[in-house]
C-alpha cells in the first residue's frame, strides 16, 4: 500500500507503521498508530525522544509494560499523556528486541544447504531464540513436519507458507556452536527480561506469545553464549571462539535497520572482511527491503516484506516474523542442494 508522505518524519513513521506493518496483524496497534499520526499533542510528546526512540513498537511496548490499557485509542491516549514521563524514561532505557523464532523457518533452507558442521553467530541476538534452528520443528505449507529425528519431536513447531522454488530441506543442519552479540542481551532466566520480551509481542498475537514461551524453554535447556556489545566491534572477537573446522554463519534478522546508513555499510564491510580472512564463512541477512547494503529489492514486493540474502545475494522475500517465504531462485554457488 502506498502511503502519502507529509514530510513530518515522526508522523509519517506512525502512518507507515499503521498501514504497512500493523494492518492485518494487530487491530490495536493499527488504531494506536493511526491515532498518533493525527494527534499533534501526542506527536509533540514523542518528538521529545531521540529519533531512534520514537519508533511505534518501542513507545507502544513501553506503555503496555507500565500498564497502559489495551483498548481504543482514546483510552490509551488519556493514559499515555498522564504517564508520559515514565513511558519516555522506559523508552530511553530500553530497545526493541523482538526475538521471533519463526524467522528460523525462512533461514532453514539456506542453513541446510551449507556444508557443515555449522558455527552460528547472530548479531542482535536479543535472548538468542533464533540460535536454535536445529532444535525446532517445521511445517512448510501442508507438508510433513521436519524435525531432528535424534532429538525427537520439538515443543516448538514453526509453520511457514511458501511460494516459488523453495529448496525445502530434507534434513536438519548440524550446528555445533552457537553465540550471539547484542547491546543488551536478554537473559532467559531473568523474569523481568522475559516480561519485556513478551511485551514486545503485539497484543492480539496469543499464538506467537505461546511459541516464544516454548522457545525460551529450549534456550534454558541449552544456553548459548550471549555477549554484550556492539556487533561490528565485537564480531571478530566472538567469531574467534568458533571451532576452526566448522563453517561460520553470521546472521542477523531485523537488526541493522536500527543503524545509520554509514554504520550499516561499515558493518557489511566488516562481515565481508571476516569471511575473506577466515574462509569457510557465510552471511545470512533477513532485513527490511533496502536495509542490507548491496541487497537490492526488485520492486515487485510490498515494502512490509523482508529481504532474505545469502552472502549479499537476494534469494527470497519473507514475512517479517517468518510466516511466509517467497523464493526467487538459486542463491550463490556456495549453496548446495540438501540431501
C-alpha positions as CSV (number, residue, x, y, z in Angstrom):
1,X,0.0,0.0,0.0
2,X,1.4,3.4,-1.0
3,X,1.3,5.8,2.0
4,X,1.1,9.6,1.4
5,X,4.2,11.3,2.9
6,X,3.8,14.6,4.7
7,X,7.4,15.5,5.3
8,X,6.9,15.1,9.0
9,X,9.3,12.2,9.9
10,X,7.6,11.1,13.1
11,X,4.0,11.5,11.8
12,X,4.9,9.6,8.6
13,X,6.6,6.8,10.6
14,X,3.4,6.1,12.5
15,X,1.3,6.4,9.3
16,X,3.5,3.8,7.6
17,X,3.5,1.6,10.6
18,X,-0.3,1.5,10.7
19,X,-0.7,0.8,7.0
20,X,2.3,-1.5,6.3
21,X,3.0,-3.3,9.5
22,X,0.1,-3.3,11.9
23,X,-2.7,-3.7,9.4
24,X,-3.8,-7.3,9.4
25,X,-1.5,-8.1,12.3
26,X,-2.8,-6.0,15.2
27,X,-6.0,-4.0,15.2
28,X,-5.0,-2.3,18.4
29,X,-1.6,-1.2,17.1
30,X,-3.1,-0.1,13.8
31,X,-5.6,2.1,15.7
32,X,-3.0,3.5,18.0
33,X,-0.6,4.3,15.2
34,X,-3.3,5.9,13.1
35,X,-4.4,7.9,16.1
36,X,-0.9,9.1,16.9
37,X,-0.3,10.2,13.3
38,X,-3.3,12.5,13.5
39,X,-2.7,13.8,17.1
40,X,-0.4,16.8,17.4
41,X,-0.3,16.7,21.2
42,X,0.8,13.1,21.3
43,X,3.3,13.6,18.5
44,X,4.8,16.6,20.3
45,X,5.5,14.3,23.3
46,X,7.0,11.6,21.2
47,X,9.2,14.1,19.4
48,X,10.8,14.9,22.8
49,X,12.6,11.5,22.4
50,X,15.7,11.0,20.3
51,X,14.7,9.9,16.8
52,X,15.6,6.2,17.2
53,X,13.4,6.0,20.4
54,X,10.3,7.3,18.7
55,X,9.6,4.1,16.9
56,X,6.0,2.8,17.3
57,X,6.9,-0.6,18.6
58,X,9.0,0.8,21.3
59,X,6.6,3.5,22.5
60,X,3.6,1.1,22.4
61,X,5.5,-1.7,24.2
62,X,6.8,0.6,26.9
63,X,3.3,1.9,27.6
64,X,2.0,-1.6,27.9
65,X,4.8,-2.7,30.1
66,X,3.8,0.1,32.5
67,X,0.1,-0.8,32.5
68,X,-1.5,1.1,29.6
69,X,-5.0,-0.3,28.7
70,X,-5.0,-2.4,25.5
71,X,-8.2,-0.9,24.0
72,X,-9.4,2.0,22.0
73,X,-7.0,4.9,21.0
74,X,-8.8,7.5,23.1
75,X,-8.4,5.4,26.3
76,X,-4.8,4.7,25.6
77,X,-4.1,8.4,24.7
78,X,-5.5,9.6,28.0
79,X,-3.3,7.1,29.9
80,X,-0.2,7.9,27.8
81,X,-0.5,11.7,28.4
82,X,-1.0,11.1,32.2
83,X,2.1,8.7,32.4
84,X,4.3,10.2,29.7
85,X,7.4,10.9,31.9
86,X,7.5,7.2,32.9
87,X,7.0,6.0,29.3
88,X,9.7,8.3,28.0
89,X,12.1,7.1,30.6
90,X,11.4,3.5,29.7
91,X,11.9,4.2,26.0
92,X,15.2,5.8,26.7
93,X,16.5,2.8,28.6
94,X,15.0,0.0,26.5
95,X,15.2,-1.1,22.9
96,X,13.0,-3.2,20.7
97,X,14.5,-6.7,21.0
98,X,11.8,-8.7,19.2
99,X,13.1,-12.3,19.2
100,X,10.9,-14.3,16.8
101,X,12.0,-17.9,16.5
102,X,9.7,-18.4,13.5
103,X,12.2,-16.4,11.4
104,X,14.3,-19.7,11.6
105,X,11.8,-21.2,9.1
106,X,12.9,-18.7,6.5
107,X,16.6,-19.3,7.1
108,X,16.5,-23.1,7.4
109,X,16.6,-23.8,3.7
110,X,19.8,-21.8,3.5
111,X,21.4,-23.3,6.6
112,X,20.5,-26.8,5.4
113,X,22.3,-26.1,2.1
114,X,25.6,-25.0,3.7
115,X,28.3,-27.6,4.3
116,X,28.5,-28.3,8.0
117,X,29.2,-28.6,10.7
118,X,28.0,-25.0,11.3
119,X,29.0,-22.5,13.9
120,X,26.1,-20.0,14.2
121,X,26.7,-16.4,15.2
122,X,23.8,-13.9,15.5
123,X,24.3,-10.2,15.6
124,X,21.4,-8.6,17.5
125,X,20.6,-11.8,19.3
126,X,18.2,-10.4,22.0
127,X,17.6,-13.6,24.1
128,X,19.1,-15.9,21.5
129,X,15.9,-17.7,20.5
130,X,17.0,-17.7,16.8
131,X,20.2,-19.6,17.6
132,X,18.3,-22.9,17.8
133,X,17.1,-23.7,14.3
134,X,18.1,-27.3,14.7
135,X,16.0,-27.6,17.9
136,X,12.7,-26.6,16.4
137,X,10.2,-28.5,14.2
138,X,8.9,-27.1,10.9
139,X,6.0,-27.4,8.6
140,X,6.0,-25.7,5.2
141,X,2.6,-25.3,3.8
142,X,0.7,-28.6,4.3
143,X,3.8,-30.7,4.1
144,X,5.1,-33.2,6.7
145,X,6.7,-32.0,9.9
146,X,10.5,-31.7,9.7
147,X,12.4,-32.2,13.0
148,X,15.6,-33.7,14.3
149,X,14.9,-37.4,14.4
150,X,17.7,-37.9,17.0
151,X,16.2,-35.4,19.4
152,X,12.7,-36.4,18.8
153,X,9.6,-34.1,18.4
154,X,10.2,-30.5,19.3
155,X,7.9,-28.5,21.6
156,X,8.2,-25.6,19.1
157,X,6.5,-26.0,15.7
158,X,7.3,-23.3,13.2
159,X,4.8,-23.1,10.3
160,X,5.6,-21.2,7.1
161,X,3.7,-20.6,3.9
162,X,5.8,-20.7,0.7
163,X,5.8,-19.8,-2.9
164,X,8.4,-20.3,-5.6
165,X,11.1,-23.0,-5.8
166,X,12.0,-23.1,-2.1
167,X,14.7,-25.8,-1.6
168,X,12.9,-27.4,1.3
169,X,15.4,-29.2,3.5
170,X,15.3,-33.0,3.8
171,X,17.4,-32.9,7.0
172,X,18.4,-30.5,9.8
173,X,21.7,-28.6,9.7
174,X,24.4,-29.8,12.1
175,X,25.1,-26.9,14.4
176,X,28.0,-27.5,16.8
177,X,28.5,-24.0,18.2
178,X,26.1,-21.0,18.8
179,X,26.8,-17.5,20.1
180,X,25.2,-14.1,19.9
181,X,26.1,-10.4,20.3
182,X,23.6,-7.8,21.5
183,X,23.9,-4.3,23.0
184,X,21.9,-5.6,26.0
185,X,21.3,-9.3,25.8
186,X,18.2,-10.6,27.5
187,X,18.6,-13.4,30.0
188,X,16.1,-16.3,29.6
189,X,16.4,-16.9,33.3
190,X,15.6,-13.4,34.3
191,X,11.8,-12.8,34.9
192,X,12.0,-9.0,34.1
193,X,13.8,-9.6,30.8
194,X,11.3,-12.2,29.8
195,X,8.4,-10.0,30.7
196,X,9.9,-7.3,28.4
197,X,10.4,-9.9,25.6
198,X,6.7,-10.9,25.9
199,X,5.5,-7.3,26.0
200,X,7.2,-6.7,22.6
201,X,4.8,-9.2,21.1
202,X,1.7,-7.3,19.8
203,X,-1.4,-7.5,21.9
204,X,-3.6,-9.9,19.9
205,X,-0.8,-12.3,19.0
206,X,-1.5,-15.1,21.5
207,X,-0.2,-17.9,19.4
208,X,3.1,-16.0,18.9
209,X,3.4,-15.4,22.6
210,X,3.0,-19.1,23.4
211,X,5.6,-20.0,20.7
212,X,8.1,-17.7,22.2
213,X,7.5,-19.1,25.7
214,X,8.2,-22.6,24.4
215,X,11.4,-21.4,22.6
216,X,12.5,-19.8,25.9
217,X,12.4,-23.3,27.4
218,X,14.6,-24.6,24.6
219,X,17.2,-21.8,25.3
220,X,17.1,-22.6,29.0
221,X,18.0,-26.2,28.4
222,X,20.9,-25.4,26.2
223,X,22.3,-21.9,26.9
224,X,24.1,-20.2,24.1
225,X,26.9,-17.7,24.7
226,X,25.5,-14.2,24.6
227,X,28.0,-11.3,24.6
228,X,27.1,-7.7,25.4
229,X,28.5,-5.1,23.0
230,X,28.4,-3.6,19.5
231,X,28.0,-6.2,16.8
232,X,30.6,-4.7,14.5
233,X,33.2,-4.0,17.2
234,X,33.0,-7.5,18.8
235,X,32.3,-9.6,15.6
236,X,35.8,-10.9,15.1
237,X,36.4,-11.4,18.8
238,X,33.3,-13.6,19.2
239,X,33.8,-15.3,15.9
240,X,37.3,-16.3,17.0
241,X,35.7,-18.7,19.5
242,X,34.0,-20.8,16.8
243,X,35.6,-24.2,16.0
244,X,38.1,-23.9,13.2
245,X,36.7,-27.0,11.5
246,X,33.2,-25.6,11.4
247,X,31.6,-23.3,8.7
248,X,30.9,-20.0,10.4
249,X,27.5,-18.5,9.6
250,X,27.0,-14.9,10.6
251,X,23.3,-13.8,10.5
252,X,21.0,-11.0,11.6
253,X,17.3,-10.6,11.4
254,X,15.6,-7.2,11.8
255,X,18.7,-5.8,13.4
256,X,20.7,-3.4,11.3
257,X,17.7,-1.4,10.4
258,X,18.4,0.4,13.7
259,X,21.8,1.6,12.4
260,X,22.5,4.6,10.4
261,X,23.3,4.2,6.7
262,X,27.1,4.6,7.2
263,X,27.1,2.2,10.1
264,X,25.2,-0.4,8.1
265,X,27.8,-0.1,5.3
266,X,30.7,-0.4,7.8
267,X,29.1,-3.5,9.4
268,X,28.6,-5.2,6.0
269,X,32.3,-4.4,5.2
270,X,33.4,-6.0,8.5
271,X,31.4,-9.2,7.8
272,X,32.9,-9.5,4.3
273,X,36.4,-8.9,5.6
274,X,35.9,-11.5,8.2
275,X,34.7,-14.0,5.6
276,X,37.7,-13.2,3.4
277,X,40.2,-13.6,6.2
278,X,38.7,-16.7,7.8
279,X,37.4,-18.6,4.8
280,X,34.5,-21.1,5.2
281,X,32.2,-18.3,6.3
282,X,28.8,-17.2,5.1
283,X,26.5,-14.3,5.8
284,X,22.7,-14.5,6.0
285,X,20.7,-11.3,6.4
286,X,16.9,-11.0,6.9
287,X,16.1,-7.3,6.9
288,X,13.6,-4.8,5.5
289,X,14.0,-4.1,1.8
290,X,16.8,-1.7,1.1
291,X,18.3,-2.1,4.6
292,X,21.2,-4.5,4.0
293,X,23.9,-2.8,1.9
294,X,24.2,-4.3,-1.6
295,X,20.9,-6.3,-1.3
296,X,18.5,-4.5,-3.6
297,X,14.8,-5.3,-3.8
298,X,13.3,-5.9,-7.2
299,X,10.5,-3.5,-6.7
300,X,7.7,-6.1,-7.0
301,X,7.2,-6.9,-3.3
302,X,5.2,-5.0,-0.7
303,X,7.5,-2.9,1.4
304,X,6.4,-4.8,4.5
305,X,8.3,-7.9,3.2
306,X,11.8,-8.7,4.5
307,X,14.6,-9.4,2.1
308,X,16.5,-12.7,2.7
309,X,20.0,-12.8,1.3
310,X,23.0,-15.2,1.3
311,X,26.4,-13.6,1.1
312,X,24.8,-10.4,-0.2
313,X,22.7,-12.0,-2.9
314,X,18.9,-11.7,-2.6
315,X,17.3,-15.1,-2.6
316,X,13.8,-14.6,-1.2
317,X,11.2,-12.3,0.4
318,X,9.8,-13.3,3.7
319,X,7.2,-12.2,6.2
320,X,8.8,-10.1,9.0
321,X,8.0,-12.8,11.6
322,X,8.8,-15.8,9.4
323,X,5.2,-16.5,8.5
324,X,5.9,-16.7,4.7
325,X,8.7,-17.3,2.3
326,X,8.6,-16.3,-1.4
327,X,11.7,-17.8,-3.1
328,X,13.2,-16.1,-6.1
329,X,15.6,-18.7,-7.4
330,X,19.0,-20.1,-6.7
331,X,21.3,-18.2,-4.4
332,X,25.1,-18.0,-4.6
333,X,27.2,-21.0,-5.8
334,X,28.1,-21.7,-2.2
335,X,24.6,-23.1,-1.8
336,X,24.1,-26.8,-2.5
337,X,21.0,-29.0,-2.7
338,X,20.0,-30.6,0.6
339,X,20.2,-34.4,0.6
